[in-house]
Amino acid sequence: MPITSKYTNKQVEQIIDDVFDVLEKHQTSPELALMVVGDIATNIINANVPAAQRAVIAEKFAKALQTSIKKD
């Protein structure tokens, strides 16, 4: 069953493009970019998810990341 999002692809892609533009502007290495994105994810979870649900949300996020990685 496909996952349905309340966000449009255009909306998501625009935000991704904006984030990439900032990383490019700062000539960010892949390692630093991953550190920044990880810190952003952590801050979003800590600031917006109730403490009792944080571990579950982080685990779901990690699993989604692992399934989206290319295995070529």
N, CA, C and O atoms as a Tripos MOL2 file, in Angstrom:
@<TRIPOS>MOLECULE
protein
  288   287    72     0     0
PROTEIN
NO_CHARGES

@<TRIPOS>ATOM
      1 N           0.8430   -1.1760    0.0000 N.3       1 MET1
      2 CA          0.0000    0.0000    0.0000 C.3       1 MET1
      3 C           0.8950    1.2480    0.0000 C.2       1 MET1
      4 O           1.7570    1.3850    0.8670 O.2       1 MET1
      5 N           0.6990    2.1500   -0.9540 N.am      2 PRO2
      6 CA          1.5330    3.3530   -1.0150 C.3       2 PRO2
      7 C           1.2650    4.2820    0.1570 C.2       2 PRO2
      8 O           0.1530    4.3550    0.6810 O.2       2 PRO2
      9 N           2.3080    4.9850    0.5500 N.am      3 ILE3
     10 CA          2.1770    5.9600    1.6310 C.3       3 ILE3
     11 C           1.6220    7.2510    1.0530 C.2       3 ILE3
     12 O           2.1300    7.7610    0.0540 O.2       3 ILE3
     13 N           0.5830    7.7780    1.6800 N.am      4 THR4
     14 CA         -0.0400    9.0140    1.2390 C.3       4 THR4
     15 C           0.4370   10.1430    2.1460 C.2       4 THR4
     16 O           0.4110   10.0250    3.3710 O.2       4 THR4
     17 N           0.8690   11.2300    1.5310 N.am      5 SER5
     18 CA          1.3620   12.3720    2.2970 C.3       5 SER5
     19 C           0.3930   13.5290    2.1690 C.2       5 SER5
     20 O          -0.2670   13.6980    1.1440 O.2       5 SER5
     21 N           0.3190   14.3250    3.2280 N.am      6 LYS6
     22 CA         -0.5160   15.5290    3.1630 C.3       6 LYS6
     23 C           0.2280   16.6790    2.5080 C.2       6 LYS6
     24 O          -0.3230   17.7650    2.3250 O.2       6 LYS6
     25 N           1.5080   16.4300    2.1490 N.am      7 TYR7
     26 CA          2.3350   17.4440    1.5010 C.3       7 TYR7
     27 C           2.5260   17.0840    0.0370 C.2       7 TYR7
     28 O           2.6510   15.9090   -0.3070 O.2       7 TYR7
     29 N           2.5500   18.0870   -0.8200 N.am      8 THR8
     30 CA          2.7520   17.8200   -2.2350 C.3       8 THR8
     31 C           4.2390   17.5750   -2.5120 C.2       8 THR8
     32 O           5.1100   18.0450   -1.7790 O.2       8 THR8
     33 N           4.5040   16.8330   -3.5790 N.am      9 ASN9
     34 CA          5.8980   16.6100   -3.9830 C.3       9 ASN9
     35 C           6.5900   17.9410   -4.2600 C.2       9 ASN9
     36 O           7.7600   18.1210   -3.9210 O.2       9 ASN9
     37 N           5.8660   18.8680   -4.8740 N.am     10 LYS10
     38 CA          6.4360   20.1760   -5.1920 C.3      10 LYS10
     39 C           6.8650   20.9050   -3.9200 C.2      10 LYS10
     40 O           7.9370   21.5080   -3.8730 O.2      10 LYS10
     41 N           6.0260   20.8470   -2.8960 N.am     11 GLN11
     42 CA          6.3310   21.5100   -1.6300 C.3      11 GLN11
     43 C           7.5870   20.8960   -0.9950 C.2      11 GLN11
     44 O           8.4760   21.6190   -0.5460 O.2      11 GLN11
     45 N           7.6510   19.5810   -0.9600 N.am     12 VAL12
     46 CA          8.7960   18.8840   -0.3740 C.3      12 VAL12
     47 C          10.0630   19.1740   -1.1760 C.2      12 VAL12
     48 O          11.1060   19.4870   -0.6030 O.2      12 VAL12
     49 N           9.9730   19.0700   -2.4920 N.am     13 GLU13
     50 CA         11.1380   19.2990   -3.3460 C.3      13 GLU13
     51 C          11.6610   20.7270   -3.2350 C.2      13 GLU13
     52 O          12.8730   20.9390   -3.2880 O.2      13 GLU13
     53 N          10.7780   21.7070   -3.0830 N.am     14 GLN14
     54 CA         11.2060   23.1000   -2.9390 C.3      14 GLN14
     55 C          12.0120   23.2960   -1.6510 C.2      14 GLN14
     56 O          13.0410   23.9730   -1.6450 O.2      14 GLN14
     57 N          11.5320   22.6960   -0.5700 N.am     15 ILE15
     58 CA         12.2620   22.8100    0.7030 C.3      15 ILE15
     59 C          13.6150   22.1130    0.6030 C.2      15 ILE15
     60 O          14.6210   22.6390    1.0800 O.2      15 ILE15
     61 N          13.6460   20.9460   -0.0060 N.am     16 ILE16
     62 CA         14.9170   20.2320   -0.1930 C.3      16 ILE16
     63 C          15.8760   21.0750   -1.0190 C.2      16 ILE16
     64 O          17.0530   21.1890   -0.6770 O.2      16 ILE16
     65 N          15.3880   21.6630   -2.0950 N.am     17 ASP17
     66 CA         16.2380   22.5290   -2.9250 C.3      17 ASP17
     67 C          16.7880   23.7020   -2.1200 C.2      17 ASP17
     68 O          17.9590   24.0570   -2.2560 O.2      17 ASP17
     69 N          15.9460   24.3030   -1.2830 N.am     18 ASP18
     70 CA         16.3860   25.4280   -0.4570 C.3      18 ASP18
     71 C          17.4790   25.0060    0.5290 C.2      18 ASP18
     72 O          18.4620   25.7220    0.7230 O.2      18 ASP18
     73 N          17.2980   23.8500    1.1400 N.am     19 VAL19
     74 CA         18.3100   23.3520    2.0890 C.3      19 VAL19
     75 C          19.6140   23.0600    1.3590 C.2      19 VAL19
     76 O          20.6890   23.4200    1.8380 O.2      19 VAL19
     77 N          19.5230   22.4060    0.1990 N.am     20 PHE20
     78 CA         20.7300   22.1470   -0.5940 C.3      20 PHE20
     79 C          21.4390   23.4440   -0.9810 C.2      20 PHE20
     80 O          22.6680   23.5100   -0.9730 O.2      20 PHE20
     81 N          20.6650   24.4700   -1.3170 N.am     21 ASP21
     82 CA         21.2660   25.7610   -1.6690 C.3      21 ASP21
     83 C          22.0800   26.3280   -0.5050 C.2      21 ASP21
     84 O          23.1720   26.8590   -0.7110 O.2      21 ASP21
     85 N          21.5580   26.2160    0.7060 N.am     22 VAL22
     86 CA         22.2810   26.7110    1.8860 C.3      22 VAL22
     87 C          23.5490   25.8960    2.1060 C.2      22 VAL22
     88 O          24.6100   26.4600    2.3730 O.2      22 VAL22
     89 N          23.4470   24.5800    1.9980 N.am     23 LEU23
     90 CA         24.6280   23.7270    2.1740 C.3      23 LEU23
     91 C          25.6870   24.0380    1.1180 C.2      23 LEU23
     92 O          26.8800   24.0790    1.4170 O.2      23 LEU23
     93 N          25.2430   24.2540   -0.1040 N.am     24 GLU24
     94 CA         26.1610   24.6090   -1.1870 C.3      24 GLU24
     95 C          26.8180   25.9640   -0.9370 C.2      24 GLU24
     96 O          28.0190   26.1290   -1.1530 O.2      24 GLU24
     97 N          26.0250   26.9250   -0.4810 N.am     25 LYS25
     98 CA         26.5280   28.2700   -0.1910 C.3      25 LYS25
     99 C          27.6840   28.2120    0.8070 C.2      25 LYS25
    100 O          28.6390   28.9830    0.7100 O.2      25 LYS25
    101 N          27.5890   27.2990    1.7580 N.am     26 HIS26
    102 CA         28.6150   27.1650    2.7890 C.3      26 HIS26
    103 C          29.6800   26.1330    2.4310 C.2      26 HIS26
    104 O          30.5270   25.7940    3.2570 O.2      26 HIS26
    105 N          29.6330   25.6360    1.1920 N.am     27 GLN27
    106 CA         30.5950   24.6450    0.7000 C.3      27 GLN27
    107 C          30.7520   23.5010    1.7060 C.2      27 GLN27
    108 O          31.8590   23.1280    2.0950 O.2      27 GLN27
    109 N          29.6240   22.9740    2.1020 N.am     28 THR28
    110 CA         29.5640   21.9550    3.1370 C.3      28 THR28
    111 C          30.0000   20.5910    2.6130 C.2      28 THR28
    112 O          29.5580   20.1510    1.5510 O.2      28 THR28
    113 N          30.8680   19.9330    3.3660 N.am     29 SER29
    114 CA         31.2810   18.5640    3.0220 C.3      29 SER29
    115 C          30.1130   17.6170    3.3170 C.2      29 SER29
    116 O          29.2250   17.9630    4.0970 O.2      29 SER29
    117 N          30.1030   16.4290    2.7040 N.am     30 PRO30
    118 CA         29.0360   15.4700    3.0040 C.3      30 PRO30
    119 C          28.9530   15.1460    4.5050 C.2      30 PRO30
    120 O          27.8570   15.0170    5.0520 O.2      30 PRO30
    121 N          30.0990   15.0180    5.1620 N.am     31 GLU31
    122 CA         30.1100   14.7120    6.5960 C.3      31 GLU31
    123 C          29.4290   15.8240    7.4030 C.2      31 GLU31
    124 O          28.5900   15.5450    8.2590 O.2      31 GLU31
    125 N          29.7870   17.0760    7.1300 N.am     32 LEU32
    126 CA         29.1800   18.1880    7.8540 C.3      32 LEU32
    127 C          27.6950   18.3110    7.5240 C.2      32 LEU32
    128 O          26.8830   18.5860    8.4070 O.2      32 LEU32
    129 N          27.3390   18.1100    6.2600 N.am     33 ALA33
    130 CA         25.9300   18.1860    5.8720 C.3      33 ALA33
    131 C          25.0990   17.1580    6.6400 C.2      33 ALA33
    132 O          24.0010   17.4660    7.1020 O.2      33 ALA33
    133 N          25.6210   15.9410    6.7760 N.am     34 LEU34
    134 CA         24.8960   14.9080    7.5240 C.3      34 LEU34
    135 C          24.8030   15.2590    9.0070 C.2      34 LEU34
    136 O          23.7870   14.9940    9.6510 O.2      34 LEU34
    137 N          25.8620   15.8520    9.5440 N.am     35 MET35
    138 CA         25.8170   16.2910   10.9420 C.3      35 MET35
    139 C          24.7290   17.3460   11.1360 C.2      35 MET35
    140 O          23.9680   17.2890   12.1020 O.2      35 MET35
    141 N          24.6600   18.3010   10.2220 N.am     36 VAL36
    142 CA         23.6740   19.3770   10.3150 C.3      36 VAL36
    143 C          22.2640   18.8170   10.1910 C.2      36 VAL36
    144 O          21.3900   19.1460   10.9930 O.2      36 VAL36
    145 N          22.0430   17.9800    9.1980 N.am     37 VAL37
    146 CA         20.7080   17.4020    8.9950 C.3      37 VAL37
    147 C          20.3110   16.5500   10.1990 C.2      37 VAL37
    148 O          19.1590   16.5880   10.6320 O.2      37 VAL37
    149 N          21.2560   15.7840   10.7400 N.am     38 GLY38
    150 CA         20.9720   14.9850   11.9280 C.3      38 GLY38
    151 C          20.6180   15.8520   13.1230 C.2      38 GLY38
    152 O          19.6900   15.5380   13.8680 O.2      38 GLY38
    153 N          21.3570   16.9470   13.3100 N.am     39 ASP39
    154 CA         21.0570   17.8640   14.4160 C.3      39 ASP39
    155 C          19.6850   18.5120   14.2360 C.2      39 ASP39
    156 O          18.9540   18.7090   15.2070 O.2      39 ASP39
    157 N          19.3430   18.8400   13.0010 N.am     40 ILE40
    158 CA         18.0180   19.4120   12.7390 C.3      40 ILE40
    159 C          16.9310   18.4090   13.1030 C.2      40 ILE40
    160 O          15.9520   18.7630   13.7590 O.2      40 ILE40
    161 N          17.1000   17.1570   12.6780 N.am     41 ALA41
    162 CA         16.1120   16.1220   13.0040 C.3      41 ALA41
    163 C          15.9850   15.9590   14.5130 C.2      41 ALA41
    164 O          14.8770   15.8620   15.0400 O.2      41 ALA41
    165 N          17.1160   15.9290   15.2070 N.am     42 THR42
    166 CA         17.1020   15.7950   16.6660 C.3      42 THR42
    167 C          16.3810   16.9680   17.3150 C.2      42 THR42
    168 O          15.5510   16.7760   18.2040 O.2      42 THR42
    169 N          16.6940   18.1770   16.8740 N.am     43 ASN43
    170 CA         16.0460   19.3620   17.4460 C.3      43 ASN43
    171 C          14.5480   19.3740   17.1940 C.2      43 ASN43
    172 O          13.7730   19.7490   18.0740 O.2      43 ASN43
    173 N          14.1360   18.9660   15.9990 N.am     44 ILE44
    174 CA         12.7010   18.9250   15.6820 C.3      44 ILE44
    175 C          11.9960   17.9210   16.5850 C.2      44 ILE44
    176 O          10.9340   18.2160   17.1340 O.2      44 ILE44
    177 N          12.5810   16.7370   16.7390 N.am     45 ILE45
    178 CA         11.9680   15.7120   17.5920 C.3      45 ILE45
    179 C          11.8990   16.1980   19.0350 C.2      45 ILE45
    180 O          10.8500   16.1000   19.6720 O.2      45 ILE45
    181 N          13.0080   16.7190   19.5560 N.am     46 ASN46
    182 CA         13.0320   17.1590   20.9570 C.3      46 ASN46
    183 C          12.0960   18.3280   21.2320 C.2      46 ASN46
    184 O          11.5330   18.4250   22.3220 O.2      46 ASN46
    185 N          11.9240   19.2100   20.2630 N.am     47 ALA47
    186 CA         11.1020   20.4040   20.4670 C.3      47 ALA47
    187 C           9.6160   20.1820   20.1910 C.2      47 ALA47
    188 O           8.7730   20.9240   20.6950 O.2      47 ALA47
    189 N           9.2920   19.1550   19.3860 N.am     48 ASN48
    190 CA          7.9100   19.0450   18.9190 C.3      48 ASN48
    191 C           7.2120   17.7210   19.2100 C.2      48 ASN48
    192 O           6.0170   17.5820   18.9510 O.2      48 ASN48
    193 N           7.9370   16.7630   19.7400 N.am     49 VAL49
    194 CA          7.3510   15.4510   20.0070 C.3      49 VAL49
    195 C           7.3560   15.2220   21.5180 C.2      49 VAL49
    196 O           8.3690   15.4560   22.1770 O.2      49 VAL49
    197 N           6.2390   14.7700   22.0640 N.am     50 PRO50
    198 CA          6.2110   14.4810   23.5020 C.3      50 PRO50
    199 C           7.3070   13.4730   23.8810 C.2      50 PRO50
    200 O           7.6070   12.5520   23.1210 O.2      50 PRO50
    201 N           7.8870   13.6620   25.0470 N.am     51 ALA51
    202 CA          9.0200   12.8470   25.4860 C.3      51 ALA51
    203 C           8.7310   11.3520   25.3860 C.2      51 ALA51
    204 O           9.6140   10.5770   25.0190 O.2      51 ALA51
    205 N           7.5360   10.9480   25.7010 N.am     52 ALA52
    206 CA          7.1900    9.5280   25.6860 C.3      52 ALA52
    207 C           7.2000    8.9260   24.2800 C.2      52 ALA52
    208 O           7.2800    7.7050   24.1380 O.2      52 ALA52
    209 N           7.1220    9.7560   23.2470 N.am     53 GLN53
    210 CA          7.0580    9.2650   21.8730 C.3      53 GLN53
    211 C           8.3530    9.4630   21.0960 C.2      53 GLN53
    212 O           8.4650    8.9770   19.9700 O.2      53 GLN53
    213 N           9.3230   10.1530   21.6550 N.am     54 ARG54
    214 CA         10.5340   10.5120   20.9170 C.3      54 ARG54
    215 C          11.3150    9.3070   20.4140 C.2      54 ARG54
    216 O          11.7350    9.2850   19.2570 O.2      54 ARG54
    217 N          11.5140    8.3160   21.2550 N.am     55 ALA55
    218 CA         12.3000    7.1440   20.8520 C.3      55 ALA55
    219 C          11.6280    6.4100   19.6930 C.2      55 ALA55
    220 O          12.3030    5.9610   18.7660 O.2      55 ALA55
    221 N          10.3120    6.2900   19.7420 N.am     56 VAL56
    222 CA          9.5790    5.6020   18.6730 C.3      56 VAL56
    223 C           9.6790    6.3820   17.3670 C.2      56 VAL56
    224 O           9.9050    5.7980   16.3070 O.2      56 VAL56
    225 N           9.5110    7.6930   17.4430 N.am     57 ILE57
    226 CA          9.6090    8.5350   16.2480 C.3      57 ILE57
    227 C          11.0140    8.4660   15.6690 C.2      57 ILE57
    228 O          11.1750    8.3480   14.4540 O.2      57 ILE57
    229 N          12.0370    8.5390   16.5210 N.am     58 ALA58
    230 CA         13.4220    8.4640   16.0500 C.3      58 ALA58
    231 C          13.6970    7.1150   15.3780 C.2      58 ALA58
    232 O          14.3860    7.0500   14.3610 O.2      58 ALA58
    233 N          13.1570    6.0490   15.9510 N.am     59 GLU59
    234 CA         13.3470    4.7210   15.3580 C.3      59 GLU59
    235 C          12.6620    4.6290   13.9970 C.2      59 GLU59
    236 O          13.2390    4.0880   13.0530 O.2      59 GLU59
    237 N          11.4560    5.1420   13.8840 N.am     60 LYS60
    238 CA         10.7460    5.1430   12.5960 C.3      60 LYS60
    239 C          11.4980    5.9720   11.5660 C.2      60 LYS60
    240 O          11.5890    5.5920   10.3990 O.2      60 LYS60
    241 N          12.0330    7.0980   11.9980 N.am     61 PHE61
    242 CA         12.8050    7.9610   11.1110 C.3      61 PHE61
    243 C          14.0420    7.2170   10.6120 C.2      61 PHE61
    244 O          14.3490    7.2440    9.4200 O.2      61 PHE61
    245 N          14.7430    6.5590   11.5180 N.am     62 ALA62
    246 CA         15.9490    5.8090   11.1540 C.3      62 ALA62
    247 C          15.6240    4.6780   10.1830 C.2      62 ALA62
    248 O          16.3600    4.4550    9.2220 O.2      62 ALA62
    249 N          14.5320    3.9690   10.4280 N.am     63 LYS63
    250 CA         14.1370    2.8810    9.5260 C.3      63 LYS63
    251 C          13.7710    3.4260    8.1450 C.2      63 LYS63
    252 O          14.1280    2.8330    7.1270 O.2      63 LYS63
    253 N          13.0660    4.5430    8.1110 N.am     64 ALA64
    254 CA         12.7020    5.1510    6.8240 C.3      64 ALA64
    255 C          13.9680    5.5720    6.0640 C.2      64 ALA64
    256 O          14.0490    5.4050    4.8470 O.2      64 ALA64
    257 N          14.9440    6.1140    6.7800 N.am     65 LEU65
    258 CA         16.2000    6.4970    6.1650 C.3      65 LEU65
    259 C          16.9160    5.2840    5.5880 C.2      65 LEU65
    260 O          17.4000    5.3260    4.4570 O.2      65 LEU65
    261 N          16.9830    4.2140    6.3540 N.am     66 GLN66
    262 CA         17.6620    2.9990    5.8940 C.3      66 GLN66
    263 C          16.9790    2.4040    4.6660 C.2      66 GLN66
    264 O          17.6590    1.9060    3.7700 O.2      66 GLN66
    265 N          15.6660    2.4460    4.6070 N.am     67 THR67
    266 CA         14.9950    1.8710    3.4430 C.3      67 THR67
    267 C          15.1160    2.7540    2.2070 C.2      67 THR67
    268 O          14.9390    2.2770    1.0860 O.2      67 THR67
    269 N          15.4130    4.0310    2.3990 N.am     68 SER68
    270 CA         15.5220    4.9210    1.2470 C.3      68 SER68
    271 C          16.9370    4.9940    0.6720 C.2      68 SER68
    272 O          17.1360    5.5840   -0.3890 O.2      68 SER68
    273 N          17.9080    4.4130    1.3450 N.am     69 ILE69
    274 CA         19.2960    4.4270    0.8810 C.3      69 ILE69
    275 C          19.4610    3.4740   -0.2950 C.2      69 ILE69
    276 O          18.9850    2.3390   -0.2540 O.2      69 ILE69
    277 N          20.1430    3.9430   -1.3530 N.am     70 LYS70
    278 CA         20.4070    3.1130   -2.5160 C.3      70 LYS70
    279 C          21.4000    2.0170   -2.1410 C.2      70 LYS70
    280 O          22.3830    2.2710   -1.4450 O.2      70 LYS70
    281 N          21.1420    0.8290   -2.5950 N.am     71 LYS71
    282 CA         22.0280   -0.2970   -2.2950 C.3      71 LYS71
    283 C          22.6630   -0.8180   -3.5770 C.2      71 LYS71
    284 O          22.5110   -1.9910   -3.9160 O.2      71 LYS71
    285 N          23.3790    0.0580   -4.2940 N.am     72 ASP72
    286 CA         23.9750   -0.3660   -5.5640 C.3      72 ASP72
    287 C          25.4550   -0.5130   -5.4910 C.2      72 ASP72
    288 O          26.0900   -0.8640   -6.4850 O.2      72 ASP72
@<TRIPOS>BOND
     1     1     2 1
     2     2     3 1
     3     3     4 2
     4     3     5 am
     5     5     6 1
     6     6     7 1
     7     7     8 2
     8     7     9 am
     9     9    10 1
    10    10    11 1
    11    11    12 2
    12    11    13 am
    13    13    14 1
    14    14    15 1
    15    15    16 2
    16    15    17 am
    17    17    18 1
    18    18    19 1
    19    19    20 2
    20    19    21 am
    21    21    22 1
    22    22    23 1
    23    23    24 2
    24    23    25 am
    25    25    26 1
    26    26    27 1
    27    27    28 2
    28    27    29 am
    29    29    30 1
    30    30    31 1
    31    31    32 2
    32    31    33 am
    33    33    34 1
    34    34    35 1
    35    35    36 2
    36    35    37 am
    37    37    38 1
    38    38    39 1
    39    39    40 2
    40    39    41 am
    41    41    42 1
    42    42    43 1
    43    43    44 2
    44    43    45 am
    45    45    46 1
    46    46    47 1
    47    47    48 2
    48    47    49 am
    49    49    50 1
    50    50    51 1
    51    51    52 2
    52    51    53 am
    53    53    54 1
    54    54    55 1
    55    55    56 2
    56    55    57 am
    57    57    58 1
    58    58    59 1
    59    59    60 2
    60    59    61 am
    61    61    62 1
    62    62    63 1
    63    63    64 2
    64    63    65 am
    65    65    66 1
    66    66    67 1
    67    67    68 2
    68    67    69 am
    69    69    70 1
    70    70    71 1
    71    71    72 2
    72    71    73 am
    73    73    74 1
    74    74    75 1
    75    75    76 2
    76    75    77 am
    77    77    78 1
    78    78    79 1
    79    79    80 2
    80    79    81 am
    81    81    82 1
    82    82    83 1
    83    83    84 2
    84    83    85 am
    85    85    86 1
    86    86    87 1
    87    87    88 2
    88    87    89 am
    89    89    90 1
    90    90    91 1
    91    91    92 2
    92    91    93 am
    93    93    94 1
    94    94    95 1
    95    95    96 2
    96    95    97 am
    97    97    98 1
    98    98    99 1
    99    99   100 2
   100    99   101 am
   101   101   102 1
   102   102   103 1
   103   103   104 2
   104   103   105 am
   105   105   106 1
   106   106   107 1
   107   107   108 2
   108   107   109 am
   109   109   110 1
   110   110   111 1
   111   111   112 2
   112   111   113 am
   113   113   114 1
   114   114   115 1
   115   115   116 2
   116   115   117 am
   117   117   118 1
   118   118   119 1
   119   119   120 2
   120   119   121 am
   121   121   122 1
   122   122   123 1
   123   123   124 2
   124   123   125 am
   125   125   126 1
   126   126   127 1
   127   127   128 2
   128   127   129 am
   129   129   130 1
   130   130   131 1
   131   131   132 2
   132   131   133 am
   133   133   134 1
   134   134   135 1
   135   135   136 2
   136   135   137 am
   137   137   138 1
   138   138   139 1
   139   139   140 2
   140   139   141 am
   141   141   142 1
   142   142   143 1
   143   143   144 2
   144   143   145 am
   145   145   146 1
   146   146   147 1
   147   147   148 2
   148   147   149 am
   149   149   150 1
   150   150   151 1
   151   151   152 2
   152   151   153 am
   153   153   154 1
   154   154   155 1
   155   155   156 2
   156   155   157 am
   157   157   158 1
   158   158   159 1
   159   159   160 2
   160   159   161 am
   161   161   162 1
   162   162   163 1
   163   163   164 2
   164   163   165 am
   165   165   166 1
   166   166   167 1
   167   167   168 2
   168   167   169 am
   169   169   170 1
   170   170   171 1
   171   171   172 2
   172   171   173 am
   173   173   174 1
   174   174   175 1
   175   175   176 2
   176   175   177 am
   177   177   178 1
   178   178   179 1
   179   179   180 2
   180   179   181 am
   181   181   182 1
   182   182   183 1
   183   183   184 2
   184   183   185 am
   185   185   186 1
   186   186   187 1
   187   187   188 2
   188   187   189 am
   189   189   190 1
   190   190   191 1
   191   191   192 2
   192   191   193 am
   193   193   194 1
   194   194   195 1
   195   195   196 2
   196   195   197 am
   197   197   198 1
   198   198   199 1
   199   199   200 2
   200   199   201 am
   201   201   202 1
   202   202   203 1
   203   203   204 2
   204   203   205 am
   205   205   206 1
   206   206   207 1
   207   207   208 2
   208   207   209 am
   209   209   210 1
   210   210   211 1
   211   211   212 2
   212   211   213 am
   213   213   214 1
   214   214   215 1
   215   215   216 2
   216   215   217 am
   217   217   218 1
   218   218   219 1
   219   219   220 2
   220   219   221 am
   221   221   222 1
   222   222   223 1
   223   223   224 2
   224   223   225 am
   225   225   226 1
   226   226   227 1
   227   227   228 2
   228   227   229 am
   229   229   230 1
   230   230   231 1
   231   231   232 2
   232   231   233 am
   233   233   234 1
   234   234   235 1
   235   235   236 2
   236   235   237 am
   237   237   238 1
   238   238   239 1
   239   239   240 2
   240   239   241 am
   241   241   242 1
   242   242   243 1
   243   243   244 2
   244   243   245 am
   245   245   246 1
   246   246   247 1
   247   247   248 2
   248   247   249 am
   249   249   250 1
   250   250   251 1
   251   251   252 2
   252   251   253 am
   253   253   254 1
   254   254   255 1
   255   255   256 2
   256   255   257 am
   257   257   258 1
   258   258   259 1
   259   259   260 2
   260   259   261 am
   261   261   262 1
   262   262   263 1
   263   263   264 2
   264   263   265 am
   265   265   266 1
   266   266   267 1
   267   267   268 2
   268   267   269 am
   269   269   270 1
   270   270   271 1
   271   271   272 2
   272   271   273 am
   273   273   274 1
   274   274   275 1
   275   275   276 2
   276   275   277 am
   277   277   278 1
   278   278   279 1
   279   279   280 2
   280   279   281 am
   281   281   282 1
   282   282   283 1
   283   283   284 2
   284   283   285 am
   285   285   286 1
   286   286   287 1
   287   287   288 2
@<TRIPOS>SUBSTRUCTURE
     1 MET1         2 RESIDUE 1 A MET
     2 PRO2         6 RESIDUE 1 A PRO
     3 ILE3        10 RESIDUE 1 A ILE
     4 THR4        14 RESIDUE 1 A THR
     5 SER5        18 RESIDUE 1 A SER
     6 LYS6        22 RESIDUE 1 A LYS
     7 TYR7        26 RESIDUE 1 A TYR
     8 THR8        30 RESIDUE 1 A THR
     9 ASN9        34 RESIDUE 1 A ASN
    10 LYS10       38 RESIDUE 1 A LYS
    11 GLN11       42 RESIDUE 1 A GLN
    12 VAL12       46 RESIDUE 1 A VAL
    13 GLU13       50 RESIDUE 1 A GLU
    14 GLN14       54 RESIDUE 1 A GLN
    15 ILE15       58 RESIDUE 1 A ILE
    16 ILE16       62 RESIDUE 1 A ILE
    17 ASP17       66 RESIDUE 1 A ASP
    18 ASP18       70 RESIDUE 1 A ASP
    19 VAL19       74 RESIDUE 1 A VAL
    20 PHE20       78 RESIDUE 1 A PHE
    21 ASP21       82 RESIDUE 1 A ASP
    22 VAL22       86 RESIDUE 1 A VAL
    23 LEU23       90 RESIDUE 1 A LEU
    24 GLU24       94 RESIDUE 1 A GLU
    25 LYS25       98 RESIDUE 1 A LYS
    26 HIS26      102 RESIDUE 1 A HIS
    27 GLN27      106 RESIDUE 1 A GLN
    28 THR28      110 RESIDUE 1 A THR
    29 SER29      114 RESIDUE 1 A SER
    30 PRO30      118 RESIDUE 1 A PRO
    31 GLU31      122 RESIDUE 1 A GLU
    32 LEU32      126 RESIDUE 1 A LEU
    33 ALA33      130 RESIDUE 1 A ALA
    34 LEU34      134 RESIDUE 1 A LEU
    35 MET35      138 RESIDUE 1 A MET
    36 VAL36      142 RESIDUE 1 A VAL
    37 VAL37      146 RESIDUE 1 A VAL
    38 GLY38      150 RESIDUE 1 A GLY
    39 ASP39      154 RESIDUE 1 A ASP
    40 ILE40      158 RESIDUE 1 A ILE
    41 ALA41      162 RESIDUE 1 A ALA
    42 THR42      166 RESIDUE 1 A THR
    43 ASN43      170 RESIDUE 1 A ASN
    44 ILE44      174 RESIDUE 1 A ILE
    45 ILE45      178 RESIDUE 1 A ILE
    46 ASN46      182 RESIDUE 1 A ASN
    47 ALA47      186 RESIDUE 1 A ALA
    48 ASN48      190 RESIDUE 1 A ASN
    49 VAL49      194 RESIDUE 1 A VAL
    50 PRO50      198 RESIDUE 1 A PRO
    51 ALA51      202 RESIDUE 1 A ALA
    52 ALA52      206 RESIDUE 1 A ALA
    53 GLN53      210 RESIDUE 1 A GLN
    54 ARG54      214 RESIDUE 1 A ARG
    55 ALA55      218 RESIDUE 1 A ALA
    56 VAL56      222 RESIDUE 1 A VAL
    57 ILE57      226 RESIDUE 1 A ILE
    58 ALA58      230 RESIDUE 1 A ALA
    59 GLU59      234 RESIDUE 1 A GLU
    60 LYS60      238 RESIDUE 1 A LYS
    61 PHE61      242 RESIDUE 1 A PHE
    62 ALA62      246 RESIDUE 1 A ALA
    63 LYS63      250 RESIDUE 1 A LYS
    64 ALA64      254 RESIDUE 1 A ALA
    65 LEU65      258 RESIDUE 1 A LEU
    66 GLN66      262 RESIDUE 1 A GLN
    67 THR67      266 RESIDUE 1 A THR
    68 SER68      270 RESIDUE 1 A SER
    69 ILE69      274 RESIDUE 1 A ILE
    70 LYS70      278 RESIDUE 1 A LYS
    71 LYS71      282 RESIDUE 1 A LYS
    72 ASP72      286 RESIDUE 1 A ASP
